[in-house]
């Protein structure tokens, strides 16, 4: 049997670093930086021991927003999805229209797509 692990790594443009940090701060993740042995990376520790790592590269080296839309999408589990969605709306994180109406989808800084799910 296989299951998804608790860690993920994404590569995004350096120009979105402050917005990535603001997004994960709003969701209550703990910023861990610098990551030992890895330059240009933030890691965000989450409840349950998982983490999301973001490697920042020059803007021209990252996938485009359009390419990120067809890359794997994430699910972020939060205590209160409606409250978390409201925080992200306040930050100006754009929503993504998707046929699943049971969850709210967002396009994070740099274009990565994620949905919010209750814990």
C-alpha positions as CSV (number, residue, x, y, z in Angstrom):
1,X,0.0,0.0,0.0
2,X,1.2,3.5,-0.7
3,X,0.2,6.9,0.6
4,X,1.3,10.5,0.0
5,X,4.0,11.7,2.3
6,X,4.0,14.8,4.4
7,X,6.5,16.9,2.5
8,X,6.5,18.8,-0.8
9,X,9.1,21.0,-2.7
10,X,8.2,23.6,-5.2
11,X,10.3,25.9,-7.3
12,X,9.1,29.4,-7.8
13,X,10.4,32.8,-8.9
14,X,12.6,34.7,-6.4
15,X,10.3,37.7,-6.9
16,X,7.4,36.0,-5.1
17,X,9.4,35.0,-1.9
18,X,7.7,37.7,0.3
19,X,4.2,36.7,-0.9
20,X,4.9,33.0,-0.3
21,X,6.0,33.8,3.2
22,X,2.9,36.0,3.8
23,X,0.6,33.2,2.5
24,X,2.1,30.5,4.8
25,X,2.2,32.9,7.7
26,X,-1.5,33.6,7.2
27,X,-2.1,29.8,7.3
28,X,-0.2,29.4,10.6
29,X,2.9,27.6,9.2
30,X,6.3,28.1,10.8
31,X,9.0,29.5,8.6
32,X,12.3,27.6,8.8
33,X,15.1,29.4,6.9
34,X,17.8,29.1,5.9
35,X,17.5,25.5,5.2
36,X,20.8,23.9,6.2
37,X,22.8,23.0,3.1
38,X,20.3,24.4,0.6
39,X,20.7,27.9,-0.8
40,X,17.7,30.0,-1.8
41,X,15.1,27.9,0.0
42,X,12.4,28.5,2.6
43,X,10.7,25.6,4.4
44,X,7.4,25.9,6.2
45,X,6.7,23.5,9.0
46,X,3.1,22.5,9.4
47,X,1.0,20.8,11.9
48,X,1.5,17.0,11.9
49,X,5.2,17.2,11.0
50,X,4.9,17.9,7.3
51,X,6.6,20.7,5.4
52,X,6.5,22.7,2.2
53,X,9.8,23.7,0.8
54,X,10.1,26.6,-1.7
55,X,13.3,26.9,-3.8
56,X,13.6,30.4,-5.3
57,X,15.2,30.8,-8.7
58,X,15.6,33.7,-11.1
59,X,12.2,34.6,-12.6
60,X,13.1,33.3,-16.1
61,X,14.1,29.9,-14.7
62,X,10.8,29.1,-13.0
63,X,7.8,27.5,-14.6
64,X,5.3,30.0,-15.9
65,X,2.0,30.6,-14.2
66,X,0.4,28.7,-17.1
67,X,2.7,25.8,-16.7
68,X,2.0,25.7,-12.9
69,X,-1.7,25.4,-13.7
70,X,-1.0,22.0,-15.2
71,X,1.6,20.9,-12.7
72,X,0.5,18.8,-9.6
73,X,-1.9,20.7,-7.3
74,X,-1.6,20.7,-3.5
75,X,-4.2,20.2,-0.8
76,X,-3.6,22.1,2.4
77,X,-5.5,20.9,5.5
78,X,-6.6,23.7,7.8
79,X,-8.7,23.8,11.0
80,X,-11.2,26.1,9.5
81,X,-11.2,26.3,5.7
82,X,-13.7,29.2,5.5
83,X,-11.6,31.3,7.9
84,X,-8.4,30.4,6.1
85,X,-10.0,31.3,2.7
86,X,-11.1,34.7,4.1
87,X,-7.5,35.4,5.2
88,X,-6.1,34.5,1.8
89,X,-8.8,36.7,0.1
90,X,-7.6,39.6,2.3
91,X,-4.1,39.0,1.1
92,X,-5.3,39.1,-2.5
93,X,-4.4,35.5,-3.3
94,X,-6.5,34.8,-6.4
95,X,-9.0,32.0,-6.4
96,X,-9.1,29.3,-9.1
97,X,-12.4,28.3,-10.6
98,X,-12.7,24.5,-10.5
99,X,-15.6,22.2,-10.8
100,X,-15.2,20.9,-7.3
101,X,-17.5,23.2,-5.2
102,X,-16.7,21.4,-1.9
103,X,-13.3,23.1,-1.7
104,X,-11.8,26.5,-2.4
105,X,-8.9,26.6,-4.8
106,X,-6.2,29.3,-5.0
107,X,-3.3,30.2,-7.2
108,X,-0.4,30.8,-4.9
109,X,2.5,33.2,-5.7
110,X,4.3,32.0,-8.8
111,X,1.2,30.1,-9.9
112,X,1.1,26.9,-7.9
113,X,-2.5,25.8,-7.3
114,X,-3.8,24.5,-4.0
115,X,-7.1,23.8,-2.3
116,X,-8.1,24.2,1.3
117,X,-9.5,21.2,3.1
118,X,-10.8,20.9,6.7
119,X,-8.9,18.7,9.1
